[in-house]
Amino acid sequence: MLSGWVEIDLSAIRHNFKAIKALVGPEVKIMPVVKADAYGHGMIPVSETLIAEGADFLAVSYVEEGIELRKAGISVPIIILLGIFPKDAKTVSSYKLTPVVYSMELARALSDIARENKKDIPIYAKIDTDMGRLGIFYKEAISFLKTLKKLPGLDLKGLTSHLAVAETNPIFTEKQISRFKKIIEEAKNLGINLKYNHIANSAAALQYKESHFQVIRPGLSIYGIYPTDALHEKIALKQAMRFKTKIIYLKKLPPKIGIGYGHTFVTDKETKVAILPIGYDHGFPRSLSNKGEVLIKGMRARVLGTVCMHLTMVDITQIPDIDVGEEVVILGGQGKEVITAEEIAKKAGTISYDIVCALGSRNPKKYLNNTKCQNPNVK
Ligand SMILES: *Cc1c(COP(=O)(O)O)cnc(C)c1O
């Protein structure tokens, strides 16, 4: 197919994991988040790479993702972040997955299956410390835990919660962390054993030591993307994803010629245009029309006109010696220039997560630096 491709550098994933580990210290366990096909990077190869590096757990959104990981031979604990339906209790038990629990109905269903199979089911209790989303509201957490404790067959591993504004609001983030801490302490005073508690996403894990507890749950930073610009000083991450294509056509246009749908760009001088076989259907945001840039021969070339479904036009007037077939870097580095997912996201009015998820799910992937896995946790 004449389009683009995504390259995933697994050595960057290894580098990021090690850098995060070095920052948080050896006591803190790491639960990389590999939901959404590892943010578009490919759940299985990324998970195998992380486990080989010593990841202690993995986190996904759905039961189906957990099953896929088990079928690939991955044996570390797998947490289902979004919770499950009571009807999925049996599946969770047979695949040894670890659900989060925030309703008594689910807790009872899991307890019943555990007793039936005579096998305890590991769970986390999910507390809403004010994200206003999933979880037992923090004011009701202790009474929930008291009831949960009475149910047989449930192996409560710890508490979990999620931060709403870790990137932007330290005061509120500290508040969520201290609420979480208080509940853990109260629960321990009631004789509830909580071994692994976790609340930190990338933004919190890299900024707030007090958010670490026993386990951190980084997603974005594992893939080498910074949750905030300020963190560039604190840790050196390597972006693992690149998106590339090749020029399929070149033309020289005189002044006053409209380019693409709607003629949203009109040449003001003689302009050399390169046509790229990628567009919004490949995850290159349409909002980059007349705004985005790509790298050709290590130089920036601006998008001209509207990004089409499968084509994008760029200005190469200033770039010499270009032929059809020349490689174009849309995400990633070339020569001394780099285009990051954050840069694209900012220009497109979205977040970096959105960019890598879209590119990763819509383009063929090539893996670079895939070393054969030696870890006994992967069969
Ligand atoms: C996605 C997710 C994370 C990871 O967040 P990043 O910002 O990508 O580090 C952690 N915890 C939960 C519950 C999540 O849904």
The ligand as a MOL file (V3000), in Angstrom:
LIG
                    3D

  0  0  0     0  0            999 V3000
M  V30 BEGIN CTAB
M  V30 COUNTS 15 15 0 0 0
M  V30 BEGIN ATOM
M  V30 1 C -4.2330 5.6420 31.5410 0
M  V30 2 C -4.0940 5.5310 32.9840 0
M  V30 3 C -2.8440 5.6970 33.6050 0
M  V30 4 C -1.6030 6.1560 32.8750 0
M  V30 5 O -1.6020 7.5570 32.7300 0
M  V30 6 P -0.4300 8.3500 31.9570 0
M  V30 7 O -0.8370 9.7560 32.0510 0
M  V30 8 O -0.4500 7.8470 30.5550 0
M  V30 9 O 0.8400 8.0390 32.6490 0
M  V30 10 C -2.7780 5.4380 34.9700 0
M  V30 11 N -3.8720 5.0670 35.6780 0
M  V30 12 C -5.0870 4.9370 35.1110 0
M  V30 13 C -6.2570 4.5470 35.9470 0
M  V30 14 C -5.2480 5.1770 33.7580 0
M  V30 15 O -6.4540 5.0460 33.2020 0
M  V30 END ATOM
M  V30 BEGIN BOND
M  V30 1 1 1 2
M  V30 2 1 2 3
M  V30 3 2 2 14
M  V30 4 1 3 4
M  V30 5 2 3 10
M  V30 6 1 4 5
M  V30 7 1 5 6
M  V30 8 2 6 7
M  V30 9 1 6 8
M  V30 10 1 6 9
M  V30 11 1 10 11
M  V30 12 2 11 12
M  V30 13 1 12 13
M  V30 14 1 12 14
M  V30 15 1 14 15
M  V30 END BOND
M  V30 END CTAB
M  END
